[in-house]
Amino acid sequence: MDTKLFDLNDMVRAGCNDCKGCSDCCRGMGQSILLDPYDIWQLETHLGETFAGLMQEKIELHMEERLILPNLKM
């Protein structure tokens, strides 16, 4: 379990009380918003697009600590 405590200057949003569609949790996040596999699945499912289709317009790949991770295009 990660025991780090986050403060207002950290680039994290936690406990958004479920998505209300307001996009507040994605604002002020810097130049990229990293996505996990569940995020990708949700985007594919709700937008009706494949991963390749998402790569064309909505997401890009980013290297973080020698891992290649998807993130939203800003």
C-alpha positions in Angstrom: 0.0 0.0 0.0 1.3 3.4 -0.9 1.5 5.6 2.2 2.3 8.9 0.5 0.1 11.8 1.5 -0.8 14.1 -1.3 -1.2 17.9 -1.0 -2.6 20.6 -3.3 0.7 20.9 -5.3 0.7 17.2 -6.3 -0.5 16.2 -9.8 -3.2 13.8 -8.6 -6.9 13.8 -8.2 -8.4 11.4 -5.8 -11.9 10.8 -4.6 -13.8 12.6 -7.3 -17.1 11.1 -5.9 -17.8 9.3 -9.2 -17.9 11.0 -12.5 -20.5 13.7 -12.8 -19.3 14.7 -16.4 -18.0 18.1 -15.2 -14.3 17.3 -16.2 -13.1 19.1 -13.0 -10.9 16.1 -12.1 -8.9 16.6 -15.4 -8.3 20.3 -15.1 -5.0 21.6 -13.9 -3.2 18.3 -14.5 -0.3 19.7 -16.5 0.7 18.5 -20.0 -0.6 14.9 -19.7 -3.1 12.8 -18.0 -1.9 9.2 -17.7 -4.4 6.5 -18.4 -4.6 3.0 -16.9 -6.0 -0.1 -18.7 -9.4 0.5 -17.2 -9.4 4.0 -18.6 -8.6 2.8 -22.0 -11.3 0.1 -21.8 -13.9 2.8 -20.8 -12.9 5.1 -23.7 -13.1 2.2 -26.2 -16.4 1.1 -24.8 -18.2 4.4 -24.4 -16.7 6.0 -27.6 -17.1 2.9 -29.7 -13.5 3.1 -30.9 -10.6 0.7 -31.0 -7.2 1.4 -29.3 -5.8 2.3 -32.8 -8.7 4.7 -33.4 -8.1 6.4 -30.0 -4.4 6.7 -30.9 -5.3 8.7 -34.0 -7.0 11.6 -32.2 -7.5 11.2 -28.5 -4.5 9.5 -26.8 -0.8 9.3 -27.3 2.0 7.2 -25.7 4.3 8.7 -23.1 7.5 7.2 -21.4 7.5 7.3 -17.6 10.2 5.6 -15.6 11.1 3.3 -18.6 7.4 2.3 -19.1 5.4 3.3 -22.1 2.0 4.5 -20.9 -1.0 6.0 -22.7 -2.1 9.5 -21.9 -4.8 11.9 -23.1 -3.7 14.3 -25.9 -3.9 17.7 -24.4 
